């Protein structure tokens, strides 16, 4: 089997092909957009790539051509010789990747998400970019009000913000809004329908997808969270349990106990996973805390709040919510607020204890 290592670039990529004995058969440079056609001409082998923006599209093309594909995590490639000793050279990097591929039968590979997952991530990211730009423009115009000493703009919705802003300034100063401020207000007016369209598209995806509809039965979970979560997990069967999902999303506490066997030094959450998914889950947790106050999961978080404070309680709810969503997806069942009490009652009837039977006090299933 040949080993085809590709050091990907935005315009051109370096290719190094070795046989199973490690002998270099081919080295060349090709346009990145032409790699799909190139891979179709090669006999079936192992294609090794480093994670980057282009990696998943090339991985799809390689699989279509019948190759085995390994997408090596970017943090690992440094240990494999890519960029070794501060020398970043495309030819050398491709050689090192192909050499390691020949030596190791199994190389660690990141999960290659499906086309639907990547499309949903892109749709969510584009919507969030529009929202962030609008938020920055709104905050900029609000700060200008403070510098003019005309008071704070009364509350209202974002679609009505530009009109309310203009009326407020005219009322307080007797003058129209200056041109340099009005330009920003006009930009907000143009963004409002674009954000509304993006929201509608996301809602349409969520309501038509059975998994998203299932997840939205959980407290605080709406279209944004459901689409983001399903896009990040992609294939629920690749996780053994809810704790694996929590770890993947960077929601478990970090630890630094090396060199001290007597004490465990715990830190904040690792934040190792996709930040946008954590943000969406955090917003869902805050929504649940405000709107589903009598839900057992929220009441559990309130008990933590009394001991540790609101921020710790919300993050605990985020972590638990991630496990609950995983279990709902795995089992194909909607959210059941009484699930925990039912599990405990069943364990009591069997004469089991919560910990002795493997049933935890805070199960990850809904």
C-alpha positions as CSV (number, residue, x, y, z in Angstrom):
1,X,0.0,0.0,0.0
2,X,1.3,3.4,-0.9
3,X,1.2,6.3,1.5
4,X,0.2,9.7,0.0
5,X,1.0,12.6,2.4
6,X,-0.3,16.0,1.4
7,X,0.8,19.2,3.1
8,X,-2.2,21.3,2.2
9,X,-2.1,25.0,1.3
10,X,-4.7,27.5,0.4
11,X,-3.5,27.7,-3.2
12,X,-1.0,24.9,-3.7
13,X,-0.2,21.7,-1.8
14,X,2.9,19.6,-1.6
15,X,2.6,15.8,-2.2
16,X,4.9,13.0,-1.1
17,X,4.2,9.4,-2.0
18,X,6.0,6.5,-0.5
19,X,5.6,2.8,-0.9
20,X,5.2,0.4,2.1
21,X,9.0,0.1,2.4
22,X,9.3,3.8,2.9
23,X,10.9,4.6,-0.5
24,X,9.8,7.9,-2.0
25,X,8.0,7.3,-5.3
26,X,6.8,10.7,-6.1
27,X,7.1,14.3,-5.0
28,X,5.3,17.2,-6.7
29,X,3.3,20.3,-6.1
30,X,-0.2,20.7,-7.3
31,X,-3.0,23.3,-7.0
32,X,-5.2,22.4,-4.0
33,X,-8.4,22.6,-6.1
34,X,-7.0,19.9,-8.4
35,X,-6.2,17.4,-5.7
36,X,-9.5,15.5,-6.2
37,X,-8.7,14.7,-9.8
38,X,-5.1,13.8,-8.9
39,X,-6.3,11.3,-6.2
40,X,-8.6,9.6,-8.7
41,X,-5.6,8.7,-10.8
42,X,-3.7,7.0,-7.9
43,X,-4.0,3.4,-6.9
44,X,-5.8,2.8,-3.6
45,X,-3.6,3.7,-0.6
46,X,-3.5,5.8,2.6
47,X,-3.9,9.5,2.3
48,X,-2.5,11.5,5.2
49,X,-3.5,15.1,5.8
50,X,-3.1,17.7,8.6
51,X,-6.3,19.4,9.9
52,X,-6.9,22.8,8.2
53,X,-9.7,24.6,6.4
54,X,-9.3,22.5,3.3
55,X,-8.7,19.1,4.9
56,X,-12.3,17.8,5.1
57,X,-13.1,18.6,1.5
58,X,-9.9,16.8,0.3
59,X,-10.7,13.9,2.7
60,X,-14.1,13.5,1.0
61,X,-12.5,13.5,-2.4
62,X,-9.9,10.9,-1.3
63,X,-12.6,8.6,0.1
64,X,-14.6,8.9,-3.1
65,X,-11.5,7.7,-4.9
66,X,-11.3,4.7,-2.7
67,X,-8.4,5.7,-0.4
68,X,-8.1,5.3,3.3
69,X,-8.0,8.7,4.9
70,X,-6.3,9.9,8.1
71,X,-6.7,13.6,9.1
72,X,-4.0,14.1,11.8
73,X,-4.8,16.6,14.6
74,X,-2.8,19.8,14.1
75,X,-1.5,19.6,17.7
76,X,0.0,16.1,17.0
77,X,1.8,16.9,13.7
78,X,4.4,18.9,15.5
79,X,5.4,15.7,17.4
80,X,5.5,13.8,14.1
81,X,8.2,16.2,12.6
82,X,6.1,18.8,10.9
83,X,7.8,22.1,11.5
84,X,10.6,20.4,13.5
85,X,13.3,22.6,14.9
86,X,11.5,25.7,13.7
87,X,11.9,24.8,10.0
88,X,8.5,25.0,8.3
89,X,9.0,23.7,4.8
90,X,6.3,22.2,2.6
91,X,8.5,19.5,1.0
92,X,10.0,18.5,4.3
93,X,6.6,18.4,6.1
94,X,5.1,16.2,3.4
95,X,8.1,13.9,3.7
96,X,7.7,13.6,7.4
97,X,4.0,12.9,7.2
98,X,4.5,10.1,4.7
99,X,7.4,8.7,6.7
100,X,5.3,8.4,9.9
101,X,2.4,6.9,7.9
102,X,4.8,4.1,6.7
103,X,6.0,3.4,10.2
104,X,2.7,3.4,12.1
105,X,-0.2,1.2,11.1
106,X,-2.6,3.4,13.0
107,X,-2.4,7.2,13.1
108,X,-4.6,9.2,15.4
109,X,-7.3,10.9,13.2
110,X,-9.9,13.6,13.9
111,X,-13.5,12.8,13.2
112,X,-14.3,13.9,9.6
113,X,-17.8,15.4,9.8
114,X,-20.4,14.7,7.2
115,X,-21.4,17.1,4.5
116,X,-24.6,18.0,6.4
117,X,-22.8,18.7,9.6
118,X,-20.3,21.0,7.8
119,X,-23.1,22.8,6.0
120,X,-25.0,23.4,9.3
121,X,-21.8,24.7,11.0
122,X,-21.4,27.1,8.1
123,X,-25.0,28.3,8.2
124,X,-24.7,28.9,12.0
125,X,-21.4,30.7,11.7
126,X,-22.7,33.0,9.0
127,X,-25.7,33.9,11.0
128,X,-23.6,34.5,14.1
129,X,-21.3,36.8,12.1
130,X,-24.3,38.9,11.1
131,X,-25.6,39.1,14.7
132,X,-22.1,40.0,16.0
133,X,-21.7,42.8,13.5
134,X,-25.2,44.2,14.3
135,X,-24.4,44.0,18.0
136,X,-21.2,45.9,17.6
137,X,-23.0,48.6,15.6
138,X,-25.7,48.9,18.2
139,X,-23.2,49.2,21.0
140,X,-21.3,51.8,19.2
141,X,-24.3,54.0,18.7
142,X,-25.4,53.5,22.3
143,X,-21.9,54.7,23.5
144,X,-22.3,57.8,21.4
145,X,-25.4,58.7,23.3
146,X,-23.5,58.6,26.6
147,X,-20.9,61.0,25.2
148,X,-23.6,63.5,24.3
149,X,-25.2,63.4,27.7
150,X,-28.7,62.7,26.3
151,X,-29.5,59.7,28.5
152,X,-30.0,56.1,27.9
153,X,-32.2,54.9,25.0
154,X,-35.5,53.3,26.3
155,X,-35.8,49.6,25.8
156,X,-37.3,47.9,22.8
157,X,-36.6,45.4,20.0
158,X,-33.7,45.5,17.6
159,X,-35.8,45.9,14.5
160,X,-37.2,49.1,15.9
161,X,-33.8,50.3,17.3
162,X,-32.9,52.8,14.5
163,X,-36.3,54.6,14.6
164,X,-36.4,54.8,18.4
165,X,-32.8,56.1,18.4
166,X,-33.5,58.9,15.9
167,X,-36.6,60.0,17.8
168,X,-34.8,59.9,21.1
169,X,-32.0,62.1,19.9
170,X,-34.3,64.6,18.3
171,X,-36.4,64.8,21.4
172,X,-33.5,65.4,23.7
173,X,-31.4,67.7,21.5
174,X,-33.9,69.2,19.1
175,X,-31.6,68.2,16.2
176,X,-31.5,65.3,13.9
177,X,-29.0,62.5,14.2
178,X,-25.6,63.5,12.7
179,X,-24.7,62.0,9.4
180,X,-21.9,59.8,10.7
181,X,-24.2,58.3,13.3
182,X,-27.1,57.9,10.8
183,X,-24.8,55.9,8.5
184,X,-24.4,53.3,11.3
185,X,-28.2,53.3,11.9
186,X,-28.8,52.7,8.2
187,X,-26.4,49.7,8.3
188,X,-28.4,48.3,11.3
189,X,-31.6,48.7,9.3
190,X,-30.0,46.8,6.4
191,X,-28.8,44.0,8.7
192,X,-32.1,43.5,10.5
193,X,-33.9,41.7,7.6
194,X,-30.7,39.7,6.9
195,X,-30.6,38.4,10.5
196,X,-34.3,37.7,10.3
197,X,-33.8,35.6,7.2
198,X,-30.9,33.7,8.8
199,X,-33.1,33.0,11.8
200,X,-35.8,31.7,9.6
201,X,-33.5,29.4,7.7
202,X,-32.1,28.0,11.0
203,X,-35.6,27.5,12.4
204,X,-36.6,25.7,9.2
205,X,-33.7,23.3,9.5
206,X,-34.5,22.6,13.1
207,X,-38.2,22.0,12.6
208,X,-37.6,19.7,9.7
209,X,-34.9,17.6,11.3
210,X,-36.3,14.9,13.6
211,X,-33.2,15.0,15.9
212,X,-33.4,18.8,16.3
213,X,-37.1,18.6,17.1
214,X,-36.4,16.0,19.7
215,X,-33.6,18.0,21.4
216,X,-35.8,21.1,21.4
217,X,-38.1,19.4,24.0
218,X,-35.3,20.0,26.6
219,X,-35.6,23.2,28.7
220,X,-33.9,26.3,27.1
221,X,-33.0,24.5,23.9
222,X,-34.1,26.3,20.7
223,X,-33.2,26.1,17.0
224,X,-29.7,27.7,17.5
225,X,-28.6,25.3,20.2
226,X,-30.2,22.2,18.6
227,X,-28.5,22.8,15.2
228,X,-25.2,23.7,16.7
229,X,-25.2,20.6,18.9
230,X,-26.1,18.2,16.2
231,X,-23.6,19.7,13.8
232,X,-20.8,19.4,16.4
233,X,-21.6,15.8,17.5
234,X,-22.5,14.7,13.9
235,X,-22.6,10.9,14.7
236,X,-23.9,10.2,18.2
237,X,-22.6,6.6,18.1
238,X,-19.0,7.8,18.2
239,X,-19.4,8.6,22.0
240,X,-19.8,5.9,24.6
241,X,-21.7,8.0,27.1
242,X,-22.6,11.5,28.1
243,X,-19.3,12.1,29.9
244,X,-17.5,11.6,26.6
245,X,-19.7,14.3,25.0
246,X,-19.0,16.7,27.9
247,X,-15.3,16.1,27.6
248,X,-15.4,16.6,23.8
249,X,-17.2,19.9,24.3
250,X,-14.6,21.1,26.9
251,X,-17.1,21.2,29.7
252,X,-15.3,19.0,32.3
253,X,-13.0,20.5,35.0
254,X,-9.3,20.5,34.2
255,X,-6.8,19.1,36.6
256,X,-3.1,19.8,37.4
257,X,-2.1,17.3,40.1
258,X,1.2,16.2,38.6
259,X,3.9,15.8,41.2
260,X,1.5,15.8,44.2
261,X,-0.1,12.5,44.9
262,X,-1.8,13.7,48.1
263,X,-3.9,16.5,46.6
264,X,-6.0,17.0,43.5
265,X,-5.6,20.4,42.0
266,X,-8.8,21.1,40.0
267,X,-9.2,24.0,37.6
268,X,-12.0,25.5,35.6
269,X,-13.5,23.7,32.5
270,X,-11.0,22.7,29.9
271,X,-12.7,24.6,27.0
272,X,-11.1,22.1,24.7
273,X,-14.1,21.7,22.4
274,X,-15.9,24.0,19.9
275,X,-16.5,27.4,21.6
276,X,-19.6,28.2,19.7
277,X,-21.4,25.0,20.9
278,X,-20.4,25.9,24.5
279,X,-21.8,29.4,24.0
280,X,-25.1,28.1,22.6
281,X,-25.5,25.6,25.5
282,X,-24.7,28.4,28.0
283,X,-27.4,30.6,26.5
284,X,-29.8,27.6,26.7
285,X,-28.9,27.1,30.4
286,X,-29.5,30.8,31.2
287,X,-32.9,30.6,29.4
288,X,-33.8,27.5,31.3
289,X,-32.9,29.2,34.6
290,X,-35.2,32.1,33.8
291,X,-38.1,30.4,32.1
292,X,-38.2,26.8,33.5
293,X,-37.7,27.5,37.2
294,X,-39.6,24.5,38.4
295,X,-37.9,21.9,36.2
296,X,-36.0,19.4,38.3
297,X,-32.8,20.0,36.4
298,X,-33.1,23.7,37.0
299,X,-33.9,23.2,40.7
300,X,-30.8,21.1,41.0
301,X,-28.8,24.0,39.5
302,X,-30.4,26.3,42.0
303,X,-29.2,24.2,44.9
304,X,-25.6,24.5,43.5
305,X,-26.1,28.3,43.2
306,X,-26.9,28.5,46.9
307,X,-23.5,26.8,47.7
308,X,-21.2,28.0,44.9
309,X,-22.8,31.0,43.2
310,X,-24.7,31.6,40.0
311,X,-21.8,31.2,37.5
312,X,-20.8,27.8,38.8
313,X,-24.4,26.7,38.9
314,X,-25.0,27.8,35.2
315,X,-21.9,25.9,34.1
316,X,-22.9,22.8,36.0
317,X,-26.3,23.1,34.2
318,X,-24.5,23.5,30.8
319,X,-22.5,20.3,31.5
320,X,-25.6,18.4,32.6
321,X,-27.6,19.7,29.6
322,X,-25.0,18.4,27.2
323,X,-25.2,14.9,28.7
324,X,-29.0,15.0,28.7
325,X,-29.1,16.0,25.0
326,X,-26.7,13.2,24.1
327,X,-28.9,10.7,26.0
328,X,-32.1,12.0,24.3
329,X,-30.5,11.6,20.9
330,X,-29.0,8.2,21.6
331,X,-32.3,6.8,23.0
332,X,-34.6,8.7,20.6
333,X,-36.8,9.9,23.5
334,X,-38.0,13.4,24.3
335,X,-37.1,15.2,27.5
336,X,-38.7,13.7,30.6
337,X,-38.3,16.0,33.7
338,X,-39.3,13.1,35.9
339,X,-36.7,10.7,34.5
340,X,-34.3,10.9,37.5
341,X,-37.0,10.2,40.0
342,X,-38.3,7.3,38.0
343,X,-34.8,5.8,37.9
344,X,-34.4,6.2,41.6
345,X,-37.8,4.7,42.3
346,X,-36.9,1.7,40.1
347,X,-33.6,1.2,41.9
348,X,-35.4,1.3,45.3
349,X,-37.8,-1.4,44.2
350,X,-35.0,-3.6,43.1
351,X,-33.3,-2.9,46.5
352,X,-30.3,-1.3,44.8
353,X,-28.5,1.8,45.9
354,X,-28.0,4.8,43.5
355,X,-24.3,4.3,43.4
356,X,-24.1,0.6,43.8
357,X,-26.3,-0.1,40.8
358,X,-24.4,2.2,38.5
359,X,-27.2,4.8,38.6
360,X,-25.7,8.2,39.4
361,X,-27.4,10.9,41.4
362,X,-27.2,13.2,38.3
363,X,-27.8,10.9,35.4
364,X,-26.9,12.0,31.9
365,X,-30.1,10.6,30.5
366,X,-33.2,12.8,30.4
